[in-house]
Every structure is written in C-alpha cells, then in structure tokens.
Amino acid sequence: MHSTPLLRVILMISLIGLGGCAMGSASVAPYFERPPERLIKAEQELYNRALDKLKNNHPDDSIDLWKRFLERNPRSFRGYNNLGMAYYSSDQLEKSITAFETALALEPFDLKIK
C-alpha cells in the first residue's frame, strides 16, 4: 500500500496519542476485544489467545498469533488493528503503521481505527 509522507506523519502522531491514551484509567482500549462475528470456534479461540498475549504484554507471541489469524481471515480489520497494536507494543513502528493502514483501508469509517 502506498501512502504519502504526510499520511505516515499523521499516523505516527496518532500512534503516539494512543500510547498516551493507554495511560488513562478510564480510556477505551485501543484494540478490539470481541472477535468478528461468524467465526468458527477455532478461529475465535485463536483471536482470543492473540488478544490475551497482547493484553498481558507478550507482543511477540501476540504478533505470531495475529499473523496466523489474518492468514485465515485476511479481511479482518479488527485483526489488523490488533496486529498494529502488537507491533506498536514491541516498538516495530513501521510495521504497526502498515497494519493500521490496512485496517483503515478495510473499514474506513470505524471510529476506533481513526
């Protein structure tokens, strides 16, 4: 996906803002907790395991699980958003931006992604 330098700067500033939001006690989680509807049980379990690793500060394990989930569900904007958060948690900012851009392209009107 090609993007302009301005878009990358805006996304980077948004990422920095997400980090600050995560510090607030009443803030909304920057990741999607609920798996997409209409998944088979094994896919729901994979989603939940990936999310659990992300929430419990195991970003590398979470990244591996999100990649597996997205291989099977390539149109999941929630999966790409959560993969972006896992990359962000492990200081892989370029990869996090790419994942967030993909999530935004898949679901451009979702407020959490914006």
C-alpha positions in Angstrom: 0.0 0.0 0.0 1.4 3.4 -1.0 1.0 6.4 1.2 2.1 9.9 1.3 4.7 11.1 3.8 2.0 13.3 5.4 -0.2 10.3 6.0 2.6 8.5 7.7 3.3 11.5 9.9 -0.4 11.8 10.9 -0.5 8.0 11.7 2.7 8.3 13.7 1.2 11.2 15.7 -1.9 9.1 16.2 0.2 6.2 17.5 1.9 8.4 20.0 -1.5 9.7 21.1 -2.7 6.1 21.5 0.2 5.5 23.9 -0.8 8.4 26.0 -4.5 7.3 25.9 -3.5 3.9 27.2 -2.2 5.5 30.3 -5.5 7.0 31.3 -7.6 5.0 33.8 -10.9 5.4 32.1 -9.7 5.2 28.5 -11.1 2.9 25.8 -8.9 0.1 24.9 -7.1 0.8 21.6 -7.7 -2.8 20.5 -10.8 -4.8 19.6 -11.7 -7.2 22.4 -14.5 -9.0 20.6 -13.7 -11.3 17.6 -15.6 -10.8 14.4 -19.0 -12.4 14.1 -19.4 -15.7 12.2 -16.1 -17.2 13.0 -15.7 -20.9 13.7 -14.8 -21.8 17.3 -11.1 -22.5 16.5 -10.8 -19.0 14.9 -12.5 -17.4 17.9 -10.1 -19.2 20.2 -7.1 -18.1 18.1 -8.4 -14.5 18.2 -8.8 -14.6 22.0 -5.3 -16.2 22.5 -3.7 -13.4 20.4 -5.6 -10.8 22.3 -4.7 -12.3 25.7 -1.0 -12.2 24.7 -1.3 -8.6 23.7 -3.1 -7.6 26.9 -0.6 -9.4 29.0 2.4 -7.7 27.5 3.7 -10.6 25.3 3.7 -8.7 22.0 6.0 -11.1 20.1 3.7 -14.1 20.9 0.7 -11.9 20.0 2.2 -10.9 16.7 2.7 -14.6 15.7 -0.9 -15.4 16.7 -2.3 -12.3 14.9 -0.5 -13.3 11.7 -1.9 -16.8 11.9 -5.4 -15.4 12.4 -5.0 -13.0 9.5 -3.8 -15.8 7.2 -7.2 -17.3 7.7 -9.2 -14.1 7.9 -7.4 -11.6 5.6 -10.3 -9.1 5.6 -10.5 -8.7 9.4 -9.9 -5.0 10.1 -10.0 -5.9 13.8 -7.2 -8.4 13.4 -5.1 -5.9 11.5 -5.8 -3.2 14.1 -4.8 -5.6 16.9 -1.7 -6.7 15.0 -0.8 -3.0 14.7 -1.1 -2.6 18.5 1.1 -5.7 19.0 3.8 -4.3 16.6 3.5 -0.9 18.4 4.0 -2.6 21.8 7.2 -4.2 20.5 8.5 -0.9 19.1 8.1 -2.0 15.5 6.6 1.3 14.4 6.8 0.9 10.6 5.1 -2.5 10.7 2.4 -1.1 13.1 1.7 1.8 10.7 1.3 -0.7 7.8 -1.1 -2.8 9.9 -3.1 0.2 10.9 -3.3 1.4 7.3 -4.6 -2.0 6.2 -7.2 -1.9 9.0 -8.3 1.6 7.9 -8.5 0.6 4.3 -10.7 -2.4 5.2 -13.0 -0.4 7.5 -12.5 3.4 6.8 -15.5 4.6 8.9 -14.7 2.8 12.2 -14.1 5.4 14.9 -11.7 3.2 16.9 -9.3 2.8 14.0 -9.4 6.5 13.1 
